[in-house]
Amino acid sequence: MKITKNLGFLLLAIWLILYGLISLLSLSFAGLGIIMAILAIAAGVFILLGR
């Protein structure tokens, strides 16, 4: 299995996996929304920058 060297796509993959697990398992804790938002913004910025 090859892991991408592009940090933006790696963060996006992590965000998608976490989002799916949170929805599937009904996980919730304080600050979860903020963490997911920061992860999504970071992924978007890195993808736009091409890193």
N, C-alpha and C positions, 0 to 999 in steps of 0.2 A: 504494500500500500504506500502510495506516495503522498506526502503531506505538502501542501502548497507553500511556497516561499513568500507569497504575497500576504502581508500582514492583514490587509483589509479583508480579504476573502477568508482568512483564518478566523478573524474576529466575527465575521458574518456567520460562519459555520457554527462557532460556539454559541452565538446569540440564537440561531435557529434551533439548535439542540436544546439549549436551556428553555427557550420559549415552549417548545413541544413538551418537555418534561414537566414544566410548571403547569401547563394546561392539563396534561394527562394525569398527573398525580395530585393535582389541586394543592400545590405547594404555595405557601405564603409566609412572608416574614417582613418585618419593618424594613423599609428601604429597598425592597425588591424592585419596585418601579423605577427608582432612581438608578439603580445598578444596571437594569436592562436598558434604560434610556441612554446612559453614558456609553455602554457597550455598543449600542446601535449607532450613536453619533460618531464614535471612534472608528467603527468599521466603515461608515460612509465617507468620512474624511480620508482615511487611508486608501480607499478604493479610488476616490477622486484624484488623489495625489499619485496614484499608480504605485504604491508601495505595498 
